[in-house]
Structure formats: C-alpha cells, structure tokens
C-alpha cells in the first residue's frame, strides 16, 4: 500500500522514476500537447507504468516494480528531514482584514489591481473595462473582471443588500506572511509571535514551499479566516495573480480559478460555478449578502430576535427570514472545472465564520437569545479566544520537500503526511475550560474518524454549516467526509495542568475510493497501521487555568429545523453516483469524460458537462431528492450547492438517520451501496448551481452535474445560457443538452 521509508533502494528508485514520468505527463497536459481525454483513451490506470517520449506520449507497462503505481500518493515516502511530530505550535487561522464599504472612497485600495493601480469600485454587472492580455494568453485585450457580463450574471439583490464590508484577497504563489493576524494574543496562539514573518513551510525545519508549489490566498500561510455576520453584506474581491503561463504550475494545478463560498445562500453569480472561472490579471467581485433563508417570505416584519445579527454595541438588529436557517461554519475554495482537486490541494481553501444573534461568539452575553457557546467576551461578537478553526488535510511532497500530487489516480489522491492548519502534526496549548473546534475536512479523498487518545467524550454541536437541534455526546465522531464540517466542544477542565491529550484519526485508507476500515482506538494508537495518517495528529497541551471563569454553555437545544411538512412537494428526483459514465457532448471546454458519473432519474450514467441542464426546480418550490450510491466499492460525500437540506431517510428508513445528521446539511455521505433521501427548498435567488461528489478526484473525473433555478424573475432565461470564459472575455452559448426530466 504505502511505500515505507525502509523500502529497498531499487523500489525507491523505481518510485522516483515513476513520479518523474508522471511529472512529464503533467507538463505535457498543461502545455496542451495531450488532453485528459487522451489518458482515458489510452486506458491509463494506477497499476500501469508510463514512458514519456518528447512527442507522441504512449503508455506502456514493463516495469519490474509496476506495483509502485499502487502507492496511494504515486510518490516515494514524503521526506521529513528529521522533523519529529508535535514539535511546532499549531497556528490559528489568519483573519482577513475587513474594511467598511463606501462607494467612491477607494475602498478597494488595500490590494491594488494588477499591475499596481487602485481597483475600481464594484458594480452590479461585471466591469468590462479593457486591459492588455499577455501574448501567452492570446494577446489583444480583455476585461479586468472575469465575471460573466450582462444582466444574467449581475449581482442579485444588489440594491436590497448593498455591500457593507469589503474584503480583498489575491491568489498567488507562496511567500512569507508579514501581516499575520490570528485574532487572538500570543498566549492563546501557543506562543506564536505574530509580528515575526510566518514562513511558507509545513514545519520550521522543513523547506519553504516555492511560489509554484503552493498557491494560497494572499500567497501566505496560515490559511485564511473570513469573518461575517448576518445582513452585513460582504464584497469579496478575488484577484488572480497566478502565473500567466499555465505550464508554470509546479507540476499540477491550473491558473484559472472560481471561488465557491460553500454553501452560501446567494445568487449563482457568487457561487463559484465551475464554468465561471477567471484568468490571471483579472479579478472577480463576489457579493455575499449573508441572509437567512426565506428572507422575502418569512418573518417579514423582522419581529423575531432569534433571526437577528449582533450589533457592535451588544444588542440585536432584527432581520427578515427564518431563524431556523441560521448558519455558522462555512468554507471557501476553488471550483475550477476538472481541476478542483489540484487547486484546493495546492492551497486554495479558507474558512468562514458567520455570526448571528443565536451564535454570537460572545459567551458572557446573556440576552435570552445568545446560545453562549465557547468563544470569549472581549468583543460584542466574533471572539476567537476559545473558538478554534481546524483544517485537516493529508499532503505529500517530493524529495526536495515541495508539495506534490499524483494527478493520474482517478480513484482519489491520498497523501502520506497529516497536517492541521497546513502544518505538520502540531501541538496546541489550551486552558482548563471548554473550547469549540470548527473542524473542516479539506482533503482530496481522505475521510477522517476522530477520537481523543483517552477516549473521553466530545460534544458535537454542528454538522456542516448548521448547528444541530440538540448536542450529541460522542466518544468517537462519525467518519468526516470531504468538505463536511463538524463543530465540537471539548472540556479540558477534566485534565490537570501539564497533561497532554491527542486527537486521533481512526479511519484507515489503502486507496481513495473509501476508507478501508475504522480501527479501534487501541489499534490506531499502536502504530501497526500501514496508513501513515492513522493515529495521533494533534497534541493538546493543558498549560494553565483560565484567567476568567468559564461561563460558556452547551444548551440542550440549539437550532431546531424548519418545519417543511405544510409545503407541497413539487417534484421528486433520483441521482445515482457511480462508474462507467458516457459523454454525449464533445465540447472540449464544458465536458469531460472520466470514469465517474451521475445517472438522473434512471437514465444513462453521464459524465460531467457544465453545459448540460440535469435538473431545473421551479423557484419557490420544495422537492425531495434521493441520492444513491451505484456501487459497493466506493464512498461518495455528495454536495448540493446553494440550499441546505434535511435528511428524511437513510437506505429508505428514517430510523437510520443518526442524531448527528438530524440537522440541516449540505454534504451527504453515501455509504457503499446506500442511499439518502432529503428535502429542500428553492428560494430567494436563482441561477445555475452544481451537485457533485466532494471527493474532488471523483468530481473532476467526472462526477458533477449542473442544475438551475431559472425562473426567479429579473433577467433570467429558461434555460440559462452557458458561460465560456476566455482571457479576451466571456461569451454565452446555448446548453449542450437538456435532460428530458429537468423541467418539471
């Protein structure tokens, strides 16, 4: 399975040769000398060797060590250069600066537009002001904003939710961070001195990542944290400062990006649609209204304080909508068509904490509405003292310590090194009190199953972006699928000062299709697993008593689900996820033929084509969708964009839905051969959205479909035209295909 460090020299040498051959194929792919369709046509598999002539790439299998290609990383073991686990502090996320929005006041000045002038104020429709396009991208001129132009892709509800805060970021290669803001003092960040430059390295004793190996928000570590509160609309300007030349990618990743705010309740123009990507030297203005679902149909008099946003003065500003739809923990990441896995793995991922009158982020404020979850109290909202974001991801690097990836494993890439907040197996200092941890699985294909090393209890309070109806006490969490978020509370008051406890991964993988098995805690701690990402990966050091009494709470009731039983079911749809997909379109831009696909309502299993309309629920309706796993050899975490759903049944039975899945969700685990039936509404906004497996290798190869709400009024057409981005501008074309059952 994983190649051990003590493997024979011949086997290690063969693995190095294999990885170099893979790198040459990746370079040829980025230059356009071959296409991913060629790899499928050739029948490349992870058990085959590859020979790469300069021209006319051809596969062959003659290696005495052909099994080297069964290594999940596709690489020799990642060298650790003598680094030991738990010898560096875990950094808190880097809080993105926010600026109060004022049109015409140079609000977008903090990060100037390429190549150096202050950026223009945002506009409802895309800014099509022209700029020169470099020769490597075709020359001529093109728009400064990569958002598709015109009224169809204008910001919905722009007048109703005018931007109140501006956040500006770049996407660029790795560099030191000289403006790190953890949002807490050093004493609450394990002693890290934020005034010192933070190197782009997975450990102080590991090499710095080069600017072609790691592409992050602002080009720096730690990962970024966006702070928002309800009805404080954010204008999120994302500059693409990646290399003009697509071959300058360090062996994987592509320089076009599309930012998905997972699972934001806003129009599709701000969703990061997989086909709405933008190019180097362009920016894209995303508009996040941060509103409750049903804001234009429920609680219109804003009389319900539980549907509110925290004010700076400590009060509540009541707003319209359904407080049952309150969200808390989101994340944002790249969604480039057929390159999501590579770009997210390369560093395009951050987290987003959303604060409300219910989930305020101030544990001392007792106003009868605030849940008083662990957080802190210095600010009226959004305290991070005891509210900690954790991004879990497995990585791999080459002999030089540079991030590396096997892009030819279509089952799912696995790394052999565990990271938390993009550093290798750190420690985190805690006080003897309760902490809230917002845990994100940001891996490509790896599932995690978490426990504490002493088997002591944790309290799960949220699943995905939504607080549960009731907290659930668990000694072992359920498997955490890719893109799922589990918010948990750990009470460290049960430990003495000077003691340690570890977070442990119990889920063992041998390939990217699904976990092989979940080990017992004893087995995971024994070190006997062949999977190097099993076992301890985060050390908690209990260092002191808190300076203030811990008054935080975990109430017996958190946020009850909205009652949808009185809303008629307008349609029922079935989506089956499996292998052996066909492709009806040959469009090289919108479609991709891969081994994975989706079958809609019992028709043909089809590969991804963002020009195809697979479902078009009507605006203002409710539907019931059944998601089915078409095979027993794989596990699919399915993500439906835009709307949260409620799981009605697992494998046809409501009794199979565990307590930690009884809140609203946006990622639905499909166990091998299993199914999930859910219900959701389609309100407030419209446009084209996606549904896909969030094993991002499966998504890219090609388990993804487009669905749309195209009768939401305004400029919408039925069906919507497909955007085709180029550096010289975006054009629109009719859909490649419309499935017969799409419009009901």
Helices and strands as residue ranges (DSSP letters): H 9-31, H 36-42, E 50-51, E 58-59, G 66-70, E 94-95, E 99-100, G 107-109, E 130-132, G 135-137, E 141-143, G 151-153, E 165-173, G 186-188, E 215-217, E 224-229, E 234-240, E 259-262, G 268-270, E 283-288, E 308-310, E 316-318, G 323-325, E 329-334, H 340-345, E 349-355, E 387-395, E 417-420, E 423-424, E 427-431, E 434-441, E 450-452, E 458-463, E 466-474, E 485-491, G 492-494, E 500-505, E 507-508, E 517-518, H 521-526, E 535-544, E 569-579, E 596-600, E 605-606, E 612-615, E 621-629, E 636-640, E 645-650, G 654-656, G 659-661, E 664-665, E 667-670, E 675-682, E 687-693, H 696-700, E 704-709, E 722-726, E 729-733, E 737-738
